[in-house]
Amino acid sequence: MKLFDNTTSNRVIIYTENLMRVTNIKSFKRIGNKNNQEANTFKILYKRPSCTFDKVNKVLELPDPFKFNQKLTEDRDDYEVTAKLFYLPPSSTSIIESSTPPSQFITQSVYHLFKLLGINTIDTFIIYFNGFMFDGSNEISNKFNKTSNMKNNRDDDLNNHGKSDIDNLLEAWKELETLHKKNMIYKLGVSEFTKNQLENFIKAVEVPPKIDQINFDCCAIPKEIIEFAKKNNIELLSHNDSTDILPSTTFQKIIDDANTNKVRLNKDLSPRWVLKYSVMIPDRGVINNKGYIVMASTTNSDPKFTYTIDEIEKNGF
């Protein structure tokens, strides 16, 4: 069996199989769980290893998305595509990576989902910023100051955090707004925002979120956020995703398992973002496809490689 040696690759995109076709794999779970679902998910890749290399951005894709066809087979209007992007904690050993969410992760994830599914639109795109956790209170979390207007109070935020978290959240959101204006993403959403965070956020953005996805298991949902969401046409949706969806220790086990199978990967890779996606056929009420895409990079490489909006449009996957 041929060995795929990619130990020199500093940036890697990893695709899972369509998890609807795989038994005993339900979702990502913490590595402490006895079944170690993340590692099981990615082990699927090694049954038929293949890869392709993007020479422009120097990104290895594993497996080659054109070798395990997941493109939608029916008319695009027959499907509802939902994606959720998780910004992962920055590596403590990285000499390049910023501690704030790079806006480039938006277009990276959209580009690779388009490529995988052969689409050029997403119905709903939800973004989870690392560190947010809804706790049922209306107090501002450490990501926002107690102000009524984010745009006018960034100096306070800068003093509190060293670099403005808010400015960087807005930069990432602007990427989504651009995709929305080009009709490439129809509905935008956030995850784990409190009522005050939502209120401040929509004052600072041009296209407000229409969804706030919250883990309702945490607590009783305050009536204030329910009333605010209703007034501002924001859907409050439940989810059970872990806020620590892919710890570095879990990812390292994936790399170790790969290196004992048919693929050799750089052991210095750390995950930067995870995109969870699902494809539903609304008329039948069934999920046709779901899976994950992960981007990982080494600590000495810049994870903020860029796919321009024009480049995404031009490819026409």
N, C-alpha and C positions, 0 to 999 in steps of 0.2 A: 504493500500500500504506500502510495506517495506521501511524503511528509511535506507539509506546507510550513516552511520556515519564514516567519515574518517578524523576527525578533528586533529588526532594525526600524520597524514602523513606529513612529512617535504619536500618530493619531489613528484611531480605529473607530469605525462605525460597526456595531454588531446588531444584526437583526435576529429576532426569534422566528420560529416557525409560526404558522397560524395555529394558535393555541386551542381553537375550537376543534381541531382535528387530532389533538393530542390528549390522551387520557391521563388522569391523575395530576394534572397541572392546572390549578385554579387561578392563582394569582401570585404576585410577589409576596413573600413573607419574610420576616426577620430571620437571620441566619441561625438564631437560637432555636428555631422550630426544628423538630426532629427530622422532618422530611426534606428540609433544605430546598425549598421549591425553586429558588432562583437558580441554583446550580443545576437542578434537574432540567429547568427550562432551557438553559444554554447548552446543555449536553446534546440536545437535539442537533445542534449545528455540526457536531463532529461525526455524525453518521454519514454525511456526504460533504466533506469540506471542499470549499471553493472560495475564491476571493477575487477581488478586482482592486486596482490601485488607481486613484485619482492623482495623476502626476502634477496637475496644476496646484491643488491644495495639499498634496502629499498626504492623502487620507486612504487608509486601507479599509475596504468594506468586506465584511465577513458575515455570512457567505455572500457570494455575488448575487445581488437581488434579481438578476435576470436569469439565474440558473435554478431558482426555486420559485417559479412564477406565482405571485399572489395578486396579479392585476385583476381588477374587477371585470367580470365577464358580461354583465348586463348593462343596460343604459345607466349612465351616472345618476339620473333622476330617480332611479329605483332604490338607491342606497342613501343612508344617512351616516356620514363619517364624523366621528367625534375623536378629538385628540386632547391629551392633557400632558403638558410639559412640566417636568419636575426639575427645578434648579437644585443641584446637589451641593453640599457644603464644599467650600474650596479646600484643596489639599494644604495641610499645614507645612508641607515641605516644598511647595511650589515656589519657584523664584520669579515666575512670570504672572501667574494667575491672580487676578484681582479678587478681593473679598466681596465684591459687589456683582450683581448678575449681568453678565455681558449680553448686550442686545443681539449679538451675532448668533446666540444660541437659538433664537426664534427662527431665523431663516435657515439655519442648519437643519433643524428638526423638520421644518415644513418641506424643505427640498428633498430630504430623504424619505419622508412619508409619500410625497408625490411620486418619487421614483419607484418606491416599493409597490404602491397600489395602482400606478398608472393613471393618476388623477391630476386635476389642476384646480380643485376646490375642496375646501373643508367646511362642513356645516357648522361645527362648534369647536372652538379652540379654547381650552382652559389653561391658565398658567398658575403654577404653584411656586411662590418665592420661598426659598429655604429659610426656615426660622419662624414662619407664621404658624400659629396654632390658635384656633378659636377655643376660648375657655368659658364662654357663656356670659362674660362680663362686658360692659360697655367701656371699660378703661382702654386707653390707647396702649398698644404693645410697645416694645422697645424699638420697633421699626418706624414709629411715627411719634411726633411731638404732640402735646396737647394744645393744638391750635385749631382755629376755624378755617384757616386758608393755607394750604401747603405751599403755594407759590410764593407767598409773602413771608414765610418763616423758615426758609431753608438755612439761614445763618445759624439759627438755634440748633437745627438738626446737625449742621456741620460741626458745631461746637460739641455736641453730645457724642457724635460717632466718629469724628476724625475725617470722614468723607461722607458726602450726602448719600444716604441710602435712598432717599426719596428721588433725587435726580436720576439715579441709576435705575430705579424701578420705572420711572417715566420714560427713560431712553428705551428700555425693553418694550414698554407698552406702545411707544411710537412705531416700532417695527410692526406690531400687530395692527395698529391703526392703518398703516400703509397697505398692508395686505388686505385689510377689510375694505378700504376705499377702492382697491383694484378688483373687488369681488372675488378674491381668492379665499377669504375666510368670511363666512356670513355672520356668525355670532361669536362674541368674545366673552370670556368669563375669567373669574379669579377664584382662588380657593383659600378658605380659612380666614377670610376678612371679617372683622367685627363691624358693628354698625358704624362706629366712629371712623374706622379705617375706610369703609365704603364711602361715607359722607365726604371725607377729606379727599379721597382719591378721585371721585367723579368731578370735584371742583377743579382738579388739576389736569384732566385729560380732555381730549376733544371727542373721542368716541368712548362713552362709558361702558363698563361691563354690564351685560344682561344676565349674568349668572354669578352666584356666589355659592361655591360648593363647600359644604361644611360636614364634618364628621359629627353627626347628631348624637353619637354615643357618649360624647364628652359630658353632656349636661343638658339641662332644659334650655330651649331656645328662648331668649328674652323677647317679650312682645315688641320692644322698641325696634329690633332689627326686622321683625316680621312686618311691622307697620311701615318702616322706612323702605323695605324692599318692595312692598306693594305699591307704595306711592311713586316709586321710581322705576317701576316695571322691571324689577330684578327678580329672577327666579332663585329661590333658595333650594338647592338640591343636596341630597345626602350622598355621602361616599364612605367607603371603609378603607381607603388607601392609607398605607403607613406614611407618615411624614418623613420617615427615614427609609425610603423605598429600596435603596440599593447601597448599603454601607460598604465602605472600601474593603472591609474584611471579607464580605461576601463576594465582592468582585474579584478579590485576590484568589479566592478559592476557585472561581470560574477560570481564571488564568492558569492556576495550577492544574486543574482538571484538563484544560486544553493542552497543556504541555506534556501530559501523560498520554494523550490520545494522538490525533493526526495533525494537530496544528500547533505551531510554536509561536507564542506571542511574547512581546516585551514585558518582563515582570514589573517594570516601573510604571506601567499604565495605571491611571486612576480614573474612575468615572466622573464625568462633568455634568451630564444631563441624561435623563431618561424620558422618553416619549411613550406614553401608553396610548394605544389607539384601539378603536372598535369600529366595525362596519355593520350596520343594522339594515335589514330589509323591513321597513316599517309596515308594508302591506301584509307581511306574513308574521310580523312580530318576533322575528328570529335574528340572532347575531350570526352573521355570515363569516366574520373574520375578526380576530383580535390578537394583539401581540404587543411587543415592546421593541423600541429602538434605543440603543445606548451609544453615546459618544464618550470615548475615553482618550486621554492623552497623557504623555509623560510629564514629569514635573519641570523639565527644562525645555518644553515646547509650548508654543502659544496656542491655546485652545480656541482662540477667537478668529479662526479663518472665516472668510466671508463668502457667502453666495449672495449675489445681488438679486434684487427683485426681478430685474430684467433677465438675469440668467435663469431664474426659476421659470419665468414666462416663456423664454426662448426654447427651453428644452422640450416642452410639450410632452411630458411622459404619458 
